[in-house]
């Protein structure tokens, strides 16, 4: 299925969870990551049970430190 991640199309397997997207597909460390699907924040405790749907718009936000 096709989804948009930060406005870029990406094909992912049907039934992909938010957790699988972050860790396996995007290969990101989940610490400091926030995810919104269709303009709704998905709390980390729901990542394992939140399944993506075709044409979902996913926003990945990475925290960074600075000074």
PDBQT receptor file of N, H, CA, C and O in Angstrom, charges set to zero:
ATOM      1  N   UNK A   1       0.850  -1.173   0.000  1.00  0.00    +0.000 N 
ATOM      2  CA  UNK A   1       0.000   0.000   0.000  1.00  0.00    +0.000 C 
ATOM      3  C   UNK A   1       0.896   1.235   0.000  1.00  0.00    +0.000 C 
ATOM      4  O   UNK A   1       2.052   1.187   0.420  1.00  0.00    +0.000 OA
ATOM      5  N   UNK A   2       0.346   2.318  -0.471  1.00  0.00    +0.000 N 
ATOM      6  H   UNK A   2      -0.593   2.358  -0.813  1.00  0.00    +0.000 HD
ATOM      7  CA  UNK A   2       1.099   3.567  -0.566  1.00  0.00    +0.000 C 
ATOM      8  C   UNK A   2       0.639   4.524   0.526  1.00  0.00    +0.000 C 
ATOM      9  O   UNK A   2      -0.556   4.719   0.747  1.00  0.00    +0.000 OA
ATOM     10  N   UNK A   3       1.625   5.119   1.206  1.00  0.00    +0.000 N 
ATOM     11  H   UNK A   3       2.596   4.960   1.027  1.00  0.00    +0.000 HD
ATOM     12  CA  UNK A   3       1.356   6.145   2.210  1.00  0.00    +0.000 C 
ATOM     13  C   UNK A   3       2.247   7.346   1.902  1.00  0.00    +0.000 C 
ATOM     14  O   UNK A   3       3.175   7.250   1.100  1.00  0.00    +0.000 OA
ATOM     15  N   UNK A   4       1.964   8.459   2.535  1.00  0.00    +0.000 N 
ATOM     16  H   UNK A   4       1.209   8.538   3.187  1.00  0.00    +0.000 HD
ATOM     17  CA  UNK A   4       2.827   9.628   2.428  1.00  0.00    +0.000 C 
ATOM     18  C   UNK A   4       3.555   9.799   3.752  1.00  0.00    +0.000 C 
ATOM     19  O   UNK A   4       2.926   9.850   4.809  1.00  0.00    +0.000 OA
ATOM     20  N   UNK A   5       4.867   9.886   3.696  1.00  0.00    +0.000 N 
ATOM     21  H   UNK A   5       5.378   9.844   2.837  1.00  0.00    +0.000 HD
ATOM     22  CA  UNK A   5       5.671  10.134   4.893  1.00  0.00    +0.000 C 
ATOM     23  C   UNK A   5       6.373  11.467   4.681  1.00  0.00    +0.000 C 
ATOM     24  O   UNK A   5       7.220  11.597   3.797  1.00  0.00    +0.000 OA
ATOM     25  N   UNK A   6       6.024  12.441   5.483  1.00  0.00    +0.000 N 
ATOM     26  H   UNK A   6       5.336  12.335   6.201  1.00  0.00    +0.000 HD
ATOM     27  CA  UNK A   6       6.564  13.796   5.339  1.00  0.00    +0.000 C 
ATOM     28  C   UNK A   6       6.487  14.248   3.881  1.00  0.00    +0.000 C 
ATOM     29  O   UNK A   6       7.454  14.771   3.326  1.00  0.00    +0.000 OA
ATOM     30  N   UNK A   7       5.325  14.035   3.276  1.00  0.00    +0.000 N 
ATOM     31  H   UNK A   7       4.540  13.610   3.726  1.00  0.00    +0.000 HD
ATOM     32  CA  UNK A   7       4.999  14.445   1.902  1.00  0.00    +0.000 C 
ATOM     33  C   UNK A   7       5.752  13.685   0.816  1.00  0.00    +0.000 C 
ATOM     34  O   UNK A   7       5.801  14.144  -0.325  1.00  0.00    +0.000 OA
ATOM     35  N   UNK A   8       6.341  12.534   1.141  1.00  0.00    +0.000 N 
ATOM     36  H   UNK A   8       6.301  12.161   2.068  1.00  0.00    +0.000 HD
ATOM     37  CA  UNK A   8       6.984  11.687   0.142  1.00  0.00    +0.000 C 
ATOM     38  C   UNK A   8       6.275  10.340   0.108  1.00  0.00    +0.000 C 
ATOM     39  O   UNK A   8       6.045   9.728   1.151  1.00  0.00    +0.000 OA
ATOM     40  N   UNK A   9       5.928   9.877  -1.099  1.00  0.00    +0.000 N 
ATOM     41  H   UNK A   9       6.115  10.375  -1.947  1.00  0.00    +0.000 HD
ATOM     42  CA  UNK A   9       5.250   8.587  -1.223  1.00  0.00    +0.000 C 
ATOM     43  C   UNK A   9       6.187   7.451  -0.862  1.00  0.00    +0.000 C 
ATOM     44  O   UNK A   9       7.370   7.462  -1.202  1.00  0.00    +0.000 OA
ATOM     45  N   UNK A  10       5.631   6.468  -0.163  1.00  0.00    +0.000 N 
ATOM     46  H   UNK A  10       4.670   6.459   0.114  1.00  0.00    +0.000 HD
ATOM     47  CA  UNK A  10       6.386   5.272   0.208  1.00  0.00    +0.000 C 
ATOM     48  C   UNK A  10       5.431   4.092   0.152  1.00  0.00    +0.000 C 
ATOM     49  O   UNK A  10       4.282   4.187   0.584  1.00  0.00    +0.000 OA
ATOM     50  N   UNK A  11       5.917   2.978  -0.384  1.00  0.00    +0.000 N 
ATOM     51  H   UNK A  11       6.850   2.901  -0.735  1.00  0.00    +0.000 HD
ATOM     52  CA  UNK A  11       5.129   1.748  -0.418  1.00  0.00    +0.000 C 
ATOM     53  C   UNK A  11       5.548   0.899   0.770  1.00  0.00    +0.000 C 
ATOM     54  O   UNK A  11       6.731   0.614   0.957  1.00  0.00    +0.000 OA
ATOM     55  N   UNK A  12       4.568   0.498   1.570  1.00  0.00    +0.000 N 
ATOM     56  H   UNK A  12       3.607   0.729   1.418  1.00  0.00    +0.000 HD
ATOM     57  CA  UNK A  12       4.813  -0.347   2.747  1.00  0.00    +0.000 C 
ATOM     58  C   UNK A  12       3.866  -1.536   2.688  1.00  0.00    +0.000 C 
ATOM     59  O   UNK A  12       2.835  -1.472   2.019  1.00  0.00    +0.000 OA
ATOM     60  N   UNK A  13       4.204  -2.625   3.384  1.00  0.00    +0.000 N 
ATOM     61  H   UNK A  13       5.041  -2.677   3.928  1.00  0.00    +0.000 HD
ATOM     62  CA  UNK A  13       3.305  -3.792   3.386  1.00  0.00    +0.000 C 
ATOM     63  C   UNK A  13       1.960  -3.482   4.045  1.00  0.00    +0.000 C 
ATOM     64  O   UNK A  13       1.885  -2.678   4.975  1.00  0.00    +0.000 OA
ATOM     65  N   UNK A  14       0.908  -4.123   3.558  1.00  0.00    +0.000 N 
ATOM     66  H   UNK A  14       0.969  -4.776   2.803  1.00  0.00    +0.000 HD
ATOM     67  CA  UNK A  14      -0.406  -4.000   4.191  1.00  0.00    +0.000 C 
ATOM     68  C   UNK A  14      -0.302  -4.424   5.655  1.00  0.00    +0.000 C 
ATOM     69  O   UNK A  14       0.409  -5.374   5.982  1.00  0.00    +0.000 OA
ATOM     70  N   UNK A  15      -1.008  -3.723   6.525  1.00  0.00    +0.000 N 
ATOM     71  H   UNK A  15      -1.586  -2.951   6.259  1.00  0.00    +0.000 HD
ATOM     72  CA  UNK A  15      -1.027  -4.077   7.936  1.00  0.00    +0.000 C 
ATOM     73  C   UNK A  15       0.153  -3.562   8.735  1.00  0.00    +0.000 C 
ATOM     74  O   UNK A  15       0.302  -3.921   9.903  1.00  0.00    +0.000 OA
ATOM     75  N   UNK A  16       0.999  -2.727   8.138  1.00  0.00    +0.000 N 
ATOM     76  H   UNK A  16       0.877  -2.435   7.189  1.00  0.00    +0.000 HD
ATOM     77  CA  UNK A  16       2.157  -2.186   8.848  1.00  0.00    +0.000 C 
ATOM     78  C   UNK A  16       1.703  -1.358  10.046  1.00  0.00    +0.000 C 
ATOM     79  O   UNK A  16       0.801  -0.529   9.933  1.00  0.00    +0.000 OA
ATOM     80  N   UNK A  17       2.338  -1.592  11.192  1.00  0.00    +0.000 N 
ATOM     81  H   UNK A  17       3.071  -2.266  11.284  1.00  0.00    +0.000 HD
ATOM     82  CA  UNK A  17       2.038  -0.789  12.374  1.00  0.00    +0.000 C 
ATOM     83  C   UNK A  17       2.956   0.431  12.402  1.00  0.00    +0.000 C 
ATOM     84  O   UNK A  17       3.963   0.482  11.697  1.00  0.00    +0.000 OA
ATOM     85  N   UNK A  18       2.599   1.396  13.214  1.00  0.00    +0.000 N 
ATOM     86  H   UNK A  18       1.780   1.355  13.788  1.00  0.00    +0.000 HD
ATOM     87  CA  UNK A  18       3.440   2.580  13.377  1.00  0.00    +0.000 C 
ATOM     88  C   UNK A  18       4.807   2.163  13.906  1.00  0.00    +0.000 C 
ATOM     89  O   UNK A  18       5.830   2.685  13.461  1.00  0.00    +0.000 OA
ATOM     90  N   UNK A  19       4.833   1.233  14.846  1.00  0.00    +0.000 N 
ATOM     91  H   UNK A  19       4.003   0.809  15.207  1.00  0.00    +0.000 HD
ATOM     92  CA  UNK A  19       6.092   0.749  15.400  1.00  0.00    +0.000 C 
ATOM     93  C   UNK A  19       6.973   0.134  14.313  1.00  0.00    +0.000 C 
ATOM     94  O   UNK A  19       8.167   0.425  14.246  1.00  0.00    +0.000 OA
ATOM     95  N   UNK A  20       6.393  -0.711  13.466  1.00  0.00    +0.000 N 
ATOM     96  H   UNK A  20       5.423  -0.947  13.520  1.00  0.00    +0.000 HD
ATOM     97  CA  UNK A  20       7.153  -1.327  12.364  1.00  0.00    +0.000 C 
ATOM     98  C   UNK A  20       7.662  -0.267  11.396  1.00  0.00    +0.000 C 
ATOM     99  O   UNK A  20       8.782  -0.366  10.897  1.00  0.00    +0.000 OA
ATOM    100  N   UNK A  21       6.851   0.738  11.133  1.00  0.00    +0.000 N 
ATOM    101  H   UNK A  21       5.940   0.819  11.539  1.00  0.00    +0.000 HD
ATOM    102  CA  UNK A  21       7.266   1.808  10.239  1.00  0.00    +0.000 C 
ATOM    103  C   UNK A  21       8.502   2.512  10.780  1.00  0.00    +0.000 C 
ATOM    104  O   UNK A  21       9.482   2.700  10.059  1.00  0.00    +0.000 OA
ATOM    105  N   UNK A  22       8.456   2.900  12.045  1.00  0.00    +0.000 N 
ATOM    106  H   UNK A  22       7.660   2.748  12.631  1.00  0.00    +0.000 HD
ATOM    107  CA  UNK A  22       9.554   3.657  12.645  1.00  0.00    +0.000 C 
ATOM    108  C   UNK A  22      10.821   2.808  12.758  1.00  0.00    +0.000 C 
ATOM    109  O   UNK A  22      11.895   3.226  12.324  1.00  0.00    +0.000 OA
ATOM    110  N   UNK A  23      10.691   1.621  13.342  1.00  0.00    +0.000 N 
ATOM    111  H   UNK A  23       9.819   1.281  13.695  1.00  0.00    +0.000 HD
ATOM    112  CA  UNK A  23      11.874   0.815  13.666  1.00  0.00    +0.000 C 
ATOM    113  C   UNK A  23      12.412   0.041  12.468  1.00  0.00    +0.000 C 
ATOM    114  O   UNK A  23      13.611   0.084  12.192  1.00  0.00    +0.000 OA
ATOM    115  N   UNK A  24      11.538  -0.664  11.755  1.00  0.00    +0.000 N 
ATOM    116  H   UNK A  24      10.564  -0.698  11.979  1.00  0.00    +0.000 HD
ATOM    117  CA  UNK A  24      11.986  -1.563  10.692  1.00  0.00    +0.000 C 
ATOM    118  C   UNK A  24      12.133  -0.866   9.347  1.00  0.00    +0.000 C 
ATOM    119  O   UNK A  24      13.151  -1.023   8.673  1.00  0.00    +0.000 OA
ATOM    120  N   UNK A  25      11.137  -0.109   8.960  1.00  0.00    +0.000 N 
ATOM    121  H   UNK A  25      10.310   0.018   9.507  1.00  0.00    +0.000 HD
ATOM    122  CA  UNK A  25      11.151   0.482   7.619  1.00  0.00    +0.000 C 
ATOM    123  C   UNK A  25      12.009   1.750   7.568  1.00  0.00    +0.000 C 
ATOM    124  O   UNK A  25      12.864   1.881   6.691  1.00  0.00    +0.000 OA
ATOM    125  N   UNK A  26      11.792   2.675   8.492  1.00  0.00    +0.000 N 
ATOM    126  H   UNK A  26      11.098   2.568   9.204  1.00  0.00    +0.000 HD
ATOM    127  CA  UNK A  26      12.554   3.918   8.495  1.00  0.00    +0.000 C 
ATOM    128  C   UNK A  26      13.877   3.787   9.246  1.00  0.00    +0.000 C 
ATOM    129  O   UNK A  26      14.751   4.646   9.128  1.00  0.00    +0.000 OA
ATOM    130  N   UNK A  27      14.020   2.721  10.009  1.00  0.00    +0.000 N 
ATOM    131  H   UNK A  27      13.310   2.023  10.105  1.00  0.00    +0.000 HD
ATOM    132  CA  UNK A  27      15.231   2.435  10.793  1.00  0.00    +0.000 C 
ATOM    133  C   UNK A  27      15.631   3.610  11.687  1.00  0.00    +0.000 C 
ATOM    134  O   UNK A  27      16.781   4.048  11.700  1.00  0.00    +0.000 OA
ATOM    135  N   UNK A  28      14.643   4.100  12.430  1.00  0.00    +0.000 N 
ATOM    136  H   UNK A  28      13.708   3.744  12.419  1.00  0.00    +0.000 HD
ATOM    137  CA  UNK A  28      14.865   5.196  13.364  1.00  0.00    +0.000 C 
ATOM    138  C   UNK A  28      14.833   4.680  14.792  1.00  0.00    +0.000 C 
ATOM    139  O   UNK A  28      14.135   3.714  15.099  1.00  0.00    +0.000 OA
ATOM    140  N   UNK A  29      15.584   5.323  15.649  1.00  0.00    +0.000 N 
ATOM    141  H   UNK A  29      16.152   6.108  15.399  1.00  0.00    +0.000 HD
ATOM    142  CA  UNK A  29      15.503   5.060  17.081  1.00  0.00    +0.000 C 
ATOM    143  C   UNK A  29      14.233   5.762  17.570  1.00  0.00    +0.000 C 
ATOM    144  O   UNK A  29      14.097   6.972  17.386  1.00  0.00    +0.000 OA
ATOM    145  N   UNK A  30      13.307   5.034  18.186  1.00  0.00    +0.000 N 
ATOM    146  H   UNK A  30      13.418   4.051  18.336  1.00  0.00    +0.000 HD
ATOM    147  CA  UNK A  30      12.042   5.655  18.581  1.00  0.00    +0.000 C 
ATOM    148  C   UNK A  30      12.164   6.736  19.661  1.00  0.00    +0.000 C 
ATOM    149  O   UNK A  30      11.225   7.505  19.868  1.00  0.00    +0.000 OA
ATOM    150  N   UNK A  31      13.298   6.803  20.342  1.00  0.00    +0.000 N 
ATOM    151  H   UNK A  31      14.061   6.178  20.173  1.00  0.00    +0.000 HD
ATOM    152  CA  UNK A  31      13.487   7.857  21.343  1.00  0.00    +0.000 C 
ATOM    153  C   UNK A  31      13.535   9.211  20.631  1.00  0.00    +0.000 C 
ATOM    154  O   UNK A  31      14.294   9.387  19.678  1.00  0.00    +0.000 OA
ATOM    155  N   UNK A  32      12.748  10.135  21.082  1.00  0.00    +0.000 N 
ATOM    156  H   UNK A  32      12.132   9.991  21.856  1.00  0.00    +0.000 HD
ATOM    157  CA  UNK A  32      12.740  11.467  20.502  1.00  0.00    +0.000 C 
ATOM    158  C   UNK A  32      11.955  11.585  19.205  1.00  0.00    +0.000 C 
ATOM    159  O   UNK A  32      12.099  12.569  18.480  1.00  0.00    +0.000 OA
ATOM    160  N   UNK A  33      11.123  10.587  18.905  1.00  0.00    +0.000 N 
ATOM    161  H   UNK A  33      11.006   9.788  19.494  1.00  0.00    +0.000 HD
ATOM    162  CA  UNK A  33      10.319  10.594  17.688  1.00  0.00    +0.000 C 
ATOM    163  C   UNK A  33       8.846  10.785  18.059  1.00  0.00    +0.000 C 
ATOM    164  O   UNK A  33       8.350  10.183  19.011  1.00  0.00    +0.000 OA
ATOM    165  N   UNK A  34       8.170  11.619  17.304  1.00  0.00    +0.000 N 
ATOM    166  H   UNK A  34       8.572  12.108  16.531  1.00  0.00    +0.000 HD
ATOM    167  CA  UNK A  34       6.717  11.773  17.427  1.00  0.00    +0.000 C 
ATOM    168  C   UNK A  34       6.112  11.462  16.063  1.00  0.00    +0.000 C 
ATOM    169  O   UNK A  34       6.685  11.800  15.027  1.00  0.00    +0.000 OA
ATOM    170  N   UNK A  35       4.956  10.818  16.074  1.00  0.00    +0.000 N 
ATOM    171  H   UNK A  35       4.491  10.543  16.916  1.00  0.00    +0.000 HD
ATOM    172  CA  UNK A  35       4.280  10.428  14.841  1.00  0.00    +0.000 C 
ATOM    173  C   UNK A  35       2.855  10.975  14.848  1.00  0.00    +0.000 C 
ATOM    174  O   UNK A  35       2.141  10.879  15.846  1.00  0.00    +0.000 OA
ATOM    175  N   UNK A  36       2.462  11.546  13.721  1.00  0.00    +0.000 N 
ATOM    176  H   UNK A  36       3.043  11.624  12.911  1.00  0.00    +0.000 HD
ATOM    177  CA  UNK A  36       1.071  11.948  13.515  1.00  0.00    +0.000 C 
ATOM    178  C   UNK A  36       0.577  11.252  12.254  1.00  0.00    +0.000 C 
ATOM    179  O   UNK A  36       1.283  11.198  11.247  1.00  0.00    +0.000 OA
ATOM    180  N   UNK A  37      -0.629  10.724  12.315  1.00  0.00    +0.000 N 
ATOM    181  H   UNK A  37      -1.202  10.768  13.133  1.00  0.00    +0.000 HD
ATOM    182  CA  UNK A  37      -1.267  10.116  11.152  1.00  0.00    +0.000 C 
ATOM    183  C   UNK A  37      -2.518  10.923  10.845  1.00  0.00    +0.000 C 
ATOM    184  O   UNK A  37      -3.410  11.067  11.682  1.00  0.00    +0.000 OA
ATOM    185  N   UNK A  38      -2.560  11.439   9.635  1.00  0.00    +0.000 N 
ATOM    186  H   UNK A  38      -1.836  11.321   8.956  1.00  0.00    +0.000 HD
ATOM    187  CA  UNK A  38      -3.701  12.267   9.208  1.00  0.00    +0.000 C 
ATOM    188  C   UNK A  38      -3.992  13.373  10.217  1.00  0.00    +0.000 C 
ATOM    189  O   UNK A  38      -5.137  13.595  10.608  1.00  0.00    +0.000 OA
ATOM    190  N   UNK A  39      -2.928  14.061  10.629  1.00  0.00    +0.000 N 
ATOM    191  H   UNK A  39      -1.997  13.881  10.311  1.00  0.00    +0.000 HD
ATOM    192  CA  UNK A  39      -2.999  15.215  11.533  1.00  0.00    +0.000 C 
ATOM    193  C   UNK A  39      -3.394  14.873  12.966  1.00  0.00    +0.000 C 
ATOM    194  O   UNK A  39      -3.785  15.762  13.723  1.00  0.00    +0.000 OA
ATOM    195  N   UNK A  40      -3.301  13.602  13.352  1.00  0.00    +0.000 N 
ATOM    196  H   UNK A  40      -2.984  12.880  12.737  1.00  0.00    +0.000 HD
ATOM    197  CA  UNK A  40      -3.597  13.191  14.721  1.00  0.00    +0.000 C 
ATOM    198  C   UNK A  40      -2.368  12.515  15.315  1.00  0.00    +0.000 C 
ATOM    199  O   UNK A  40      -1.865  11.538  14.760  1.00  0.00    +0.000 OA
ATOM    200  N   UNK A  41      -1.881  13.037  16.449  1.00  0.00    +0.000 N 
ATOM    201  H   UNK A  41      -2.289  13.831  16.899  1.00  0.00    +0.000 HD
ATOM    202  CA  UNK A  41      -0.719  12.451  17.117  1.00  0.00    +0.000 C 
ATOM    203  C   UNK A  41      -1.071  11.049  17.597  1.00  0.00    +0.000 C 
ATOM    204  O   UNK A  41      -2.157  10.817  18.129  1.00  0.00    +0.000 OA
ATOM    205  N   UNK A  42      -0.138  10.113  17.402  1.00  0.00    +0.000 N 
ATOM    206  H   UNK A  42       0.743  10.301  16.969  1.00  0.00    +0.000 HD
ATOM    207  CA  UNK A  42      -0.317   8.742  17.884  1.00  0.00    +0.000 C 
ATOM    208  C   UNK A  42       0.625   8.558  19.076  1.00  0.00    +0.000 C 
ATOM    209  O   UNK A  42       1.842   8.549  18.893  1.00  0.00    +0.000 OA
ATOM    210  N   UNK A  43       0.090   8.412  20.293  1.00  0.00    +0.000 N 
ATOM    211  H   UNK A  43      -0.899   8.419  20.441  1.00  0.00    +0.000 HD
ATOM    212  CA  UNK A  43       0.942   8.212  21.461  1.00  0.00    +0.000 C 
ATOM    213  C   UNK A  43       1.780   6.931  21.317  1.00  0.00    +0.000 C 
ATOM    214  O   UNK A  43       1.325   5.944  20.739  1.00  0.00    +0.000 OA
ATOM    215  N   UNK A  44       2.991   6.963  21.846  1.00  0.00    +0.000 N 
ATOM    216  H   UNK A  44       3.360   7.765  22.316  1.00  0.00    +0.000 HD
ATOM    217  CA  UNK A  44       3.897   5.812  21.705  1.00  0.00    +0.000 C 
ATOM    218  C   UNK A  44       3.295   4.515  22.222  1.00  0.00    +0.000 C 
ATOM    219  O   UNK A  44       3.563   3.450  21.665  1.00  0.00    +0.000 OA
ATOM    220  N   UNK A  45       2.498   4.580  23.262  1.00  0.00    +0.000 N 
ATOM    221  H   UNK A  45       2.281   5.445  23.714  1.00  0.00    +0.000 HD
ATOM    222  CA  UNK A  45       1.936   3.338  23.795  1.00  0.00    +0.000 C 
ATOM    223  C   UNK A  45       0.920   2.699  22.834  1.00  0.00    +0.000 C 
ATOM    224  O   UNK A  45       0.495   1.564  23.051  1.00  0.00    +0.000 OA
ATOM    225  N   UNK A  46       0.534   3.417  21.783  1.00  0.00    +0.000 N 
ATOM    226  H   UNK A  46       0.879   4.339  21.607  1.00  0.00    +0.000 HD
ATOM    227  CA  UNK A  46      -0.392   2.874  20.784  1.00  0.00    +0.000 C 
ATOM    228  C   UNK A  46       0.294   2.490  19.472  1.00  0.00    +0.000 C 
ATOM    229  O   UNK A  46      -0.372   2.014  18.553  1.00  0.00    +0.000 OA
ATOM    230  N   UNK A  47       1.598   2.685  19.365  1.00  0.00    +0.000 N 
ATOM    231  H   UNK A  47       2.140   3.072  20.111  1.00  0.00    +0.000 HD
ATOM    232  CA  UNK A  47       2.313   2.396  18.119  1.00  0.00    +0.000 C 
ATOM    233  C   UNK A  47       2.163   0.940  17.686  1.00  0.00    +0.000 C 
ATOM    234  O   UNK A  47       1.983   0.666  16.499  1.00  0.00    +0.000 OA
ATOM    235  N   UNK A  48       2.235   0.009  18.628  1.00  0.00    +0.000 N 
ATOM    236  H   UNK A  48       2.382   0.232  19.592  1.00  0.00    +0.000 HD
ATOM    237  CA  UNK A  48       2.156  -1.425  18.298  1.00  0.00    +0.000 C 
ATOM    238  C   UNK A  48       0.774  -1.817  17.776  1.00  0.00    +0.000 C 
ATOM    239  O   UNK A  48       0.656  -2.753  16.986  1.00  0.00    +0.000 OA
ATOM    240  N   UNK A  49      -0.257  -1.119  18.205  1.00  0.00    +0.000 N 
ATOM    241  H   UNK A  49      -0.160  -0.358  18.847  1.00  0.00    +0.000 HD
ATOM    242  CA  UNK A  49      -1.623  -1.497  17.824  1.00  0.00    +0.000 C 
ATOM    243  C   UNK A  49      -2.235  -0.581  16.760  1.00  0.00    +0.000 C 
ATOM    244  O   UNK A  49      -3.375  -0.787  16.343  1.00  0.00    +0.000 OA
ATOM    245  N   UNK A  50      -1.483   0.422  16.327  1.00  0.00    +0.000 N 
ATOM    246  H   UNK A  50      -0.557   0.589  16.666  1.00  0.00    +0.000 HD
ATOM    247  CA  UNK A  50      -1.985   1.350  15.308  1.00  0.00    +0.000 C 
ATOM    248  C   UNK A  50      -1.490   0.915  13.937  1.00  0.00    +0.000 C 
ATOM    249  O   UNK A  50      -0.294   0.963  13.650  1.00  0.00    +0.000 OA
ATOM    250  N   UNK A  51      -2.426   0.490  13.094  1.00  0.00    +0.000 N 
ATOM    251  H   UNK A  51      -3.398   0.452  13.328  1.00  0.00    +0.000 HD
ATOM    252  CA  UNK A  51      -2.093   0.004  11.754  1.00  0.00    +0.000 C 
ATOM    253  C   UNK A  51      -2.324   1.107  10.734  1.00  0.00    +0.000 C 
ATOM    254  O   UNK A  51      -3.323   1.824  10.784  1.00  0.00    +0.000 OA
ATOM    255  N   UNK A  52      -1.382   1.226   9.811  1.00  0.00    +0.000 N 
ATOM    256  H   UNK A  52      -0.571   0.643   9.770  1.00  0.00    +0.000 HD
ATOM    257  CA  UNK A  52      -1.500   2.217   8.752  1.00  0.00    +0.000 C 
ATOM    258  C   UNK A  52      -2.475   1.736   7.686  1.00  0.00    +0.000 C 
ATOM    259  O   UNK A  52      -2.635   0.535   7.464  1.00  0.00    +0.000 OA
ATOM    260  N   UNK A  53      -3.117   2.687   7.039  1.00  0.00    +0.000 N 
ATOM    261  H   UNK A  53      -2.987   3.662   7.220  1.00  0.00    +0.000 HD
ATOM    262  CA  UNK A  53      -4.054   2.413   5.955  1.00  0.00    +0.000 C 
ATOM    263  C   UNK A  53      -3.516   3.065   4.675  1.00  0.00    +0.000 C 
ATOM    264  O   UNK A  53      -2.751   4.028   4.723  1.00  0.00    +0.000 OA
ATOM    265  N   UNK A  54      -3.929   2.522   3.551  1.00  0.00    +0.000 N 
ATOM    266  H   UNK A  54      -4.550   1.739   3.512  1.00  0.00    +0.000 HD
ATOM    267  CA  UNK A  54      -3.530   3.095   2.271  1.00  0.00    +0.000 C 
ATOM    268  C   UNK A  54      -3.901   4.579   2.225  1.00  0.00    +0.000 C 
ATOM    269  O   UNK A  54      -4.983   4.976   2.659  1.00  0.00    +0.000 OA
ATOM    270  N   UNK A  55      -2.997   5.378   1.700  1.00  0.00    +0.000 N 
ATOM    271  H   UNK A  55      -2.118   5.056   1.348  1.00  0.00    +0.000 HD
ATOM    272  CA  UNK A  55      -3.151   6.835   1.549  1.00  0.00    +0.000 C 
ATOM    273  C   UNK A  55      -3.073   7.617   2.847  1.00  0.00    +0.000 C 
ATOM    274  O   UNK A  55      -3.377   8.810   2.860  1.00  0.00    +0.000 OA
ATOM    275  N   UNK A  56      -2.667   6.968   3.957  1.00  0.00    +0.000 N 
ATOM    276  H   UNK A  56      -2.420   5.999   3.947  1.00  0.00    +0.000 HD
ATOM    277  CA  UNK A  56      -2.448   7.723   5.193  1.00  0.00    +0.000 C 
ATOM    278  C   UNK A  56      -1.353   8.754   4.976  1.00  0.00    +0.000 C 
ATOM    279  O   UNK A  56      -0.412   8.533   4.214  1.00  0.00    +0.000 OA
ATOM    280  N   UNK A  57      -1.492   9.878   5.656  1.00  0.00    +0.000 N 
ATOM    281  H   UNK A  57      -2.257  10.058   6.275  1.00  0.00    +0.000 HD
ATOM    282  CA  UNK A  57      -0.467  10.920   5.648  1.00  0.00    +0.000 C 
ATOM    283  C   UNK A  57       0.235  10.873   7.002  1.00  0.00    +0.000 C 
ATOM    284  O   UNK A  57      -0.352  11.194   8.036  1.00  0.00    +0.000 OA
ATOM    285  N   UNK A  58       1.492  10.470   6.972  1.00  0.00    +0.000 N 
ATOM    286  H   UNK A  58       1.968  10.209   6.132  1.00  0.00    +0.000 HD
ATOM    287  CA  UNK A  58       2.270  10.288   8.192  1.00  0.00    +0.000 C 
ATOM    288  C   UNK A  58       3.269  11.432   8.314  1.00  0.00    +0.000 C 
ATOM    289  O   UNK A  58       3.996  11.746   7.371  1.00  0.00    +0.000 OA
ATOM    290  N   UNK A  59       3.291  12.044   9.482  1.00  0.00    +0.000 N 
ATOM    291  H   UNK A  59       2.700  11.789  10.247  1.00  0.00    +0.000 HD
ATOM    292  CA  UNK A  59       4.274  13.078   9.782  1.00  0.00    +0.000 C 
ATOM    293  C   UNK A  59       5.210  12.524  10.842  1.00  0.00    +0.000 C 
ATOM    294  O   UNK A  59       4.772  12.132  11.924  1.00  0.00    +0.000 OA
ATOM    295  N   UNK A  60       6.501  12.492  10.527  1.00  0.00    +0.000 N 
ATOM    296  H   UNK A  60       6.856  12.811   9.648  1.00  0.00    +0.000 HD
ATOM    297  CA  UNK A  60       7.515  12.023  11.464  1.00  0.00    +0.000 C 
ATOM    298  C   UNK A  60       8.280  13.241  11.941  1.00  0.00    +0.000 C 
ATOM    299  O   UNK A  60       8.845  13.985  11.139  1.00  0.00    +0.000 OA
ATOM    300  N   UNK A  61       8.297  13.441  13.254  1.00  0.00    +0.000 N 
ATOM    301  H   UNK A  61       7.838  12.837  13.905  1.00  0.00    +0.000 HD
ATOM    302  CA  UNK A  61       8.989  14.575  13.850  1.00  0.00    +0.000 C 
ATOM    303  C   UNK A  61      10.105  14.031  14.737  1.00  0.00    +0.000 C 
ATOM    304  O   UNK A  61       9.868  13.208  15.621  1.00  0.00    +0.000 OA
ATOM    305  N   UNK A  62      11.327  14.505  14.486  1.00  0.00    +0.000 N 
ATOM    306  H   UNK A  62      11.519  15.174  13.768  1.00  0.00    +0.000 HD
ATOM    307  CA  UNK A  62      12.477  14.092  15.273  1.00  0.00    +0.000 C 
ATOM    308  C   UNK A  62      12.929  15.249  16.143  1.00  0.00    +0.000 C 
ATOM    309  O   UNK A  62      13.178  16.351  15.653  1.00  0.00    +0.000 OA
ATOM    310  N   UNK A  63      13.030  14.990  17.432  1.00  0.00    +0.000 N 
ATOM    311  H   UNK A  63      12.828  14.095  17.830  1.00  0.00    +0.000 HD
ATOM    312  CA  UNK A  63      13.545  16.012  18.346  1.00  0.00    +0.000 C 
ATOM    313  C   UNK A  63      15.056  16.099  18.182  1.00  0.00    +0.000 C 
ATOM    314  O   UNK A  63      15.727  15.094  17.947  1.00  0.00    +0.000 OA
ATOM    315  N   UNK A  64      15.570  17.289  18.307  1.00  0.00    +0.000 N 
ATOM    316  H   UNK A  64      15.025  18.105  18.498  1.00  0.00    +0.000 HD
ATOM    317  CA  UNK A  64      17.030  17.456  18.258  1.00  0.00    +0.000 C 
ATOM    318  C   UNK A  64      17.437  18.431  19.342  1.00  0.00    +0.000 C 
ATOM    319  O   UNK A  64      16.684  19.331  19.714  1.00  0.00    +0.000 OA
ATOM    320  N   UNK A  65      18.612  18.235  19.825  1.00  0.00    +0.000 N 
ATOM    321  H   UNK A  65      19.224  17.504  19.522  1.00  0.00    +0.000 HD
ATOM    322  CA  UNK A  65      19.099  19.133  20.878  1.00  0.00    +0.000 C 
ATOM    323  C   UNK A  65      19.946  20.210  20.245  1.00  0.00    +0.000 C 
ATOM    324  O   UNK A  65      20.504  20.039  19.161  1.00  0.00    +0.000 OA
ATOM    325  N   UNK A  66      20.025  21.285  20.923  1.00  0.00    +0.000 N 
ATOM    326  H   UNK A  66      19.572  21.424  21.803  1.00  0.00    +0.000 HD
ATOM    327  CA  UNK A  66      20.811  22.400  20.415  1.00  0.00    +0.000 C 
ATOM    328  C   UNK A  66      20.942  23.451  21.488  1.00  0.00    +0.000 C 
ATOM    329  O   UNK A  66      20.466  23.283  22.611  1.00  0.00    +0.000 OA
ATOM    330  N   UNK A  67      21.568  24.491  21.142  1.00  0.00    +0.000 N 
ATOM    331  H   UNK A  67      21.955  24.627  20.229  1.00  0.00    +0.000 HD
ATOM    332  CA  UNK A  67      21.742  25.508  22.168  1.00  0.00    +0.000 C 
ATOM    333  C   UNK A  67      22.048  26.836  21.610  1.00  0.00    +0.000 C 
ATOM    334  O   UNK A  67      22.221  27.796  22.361  1.00  0.00    +0.000 OA
TER     335      UNK A  67
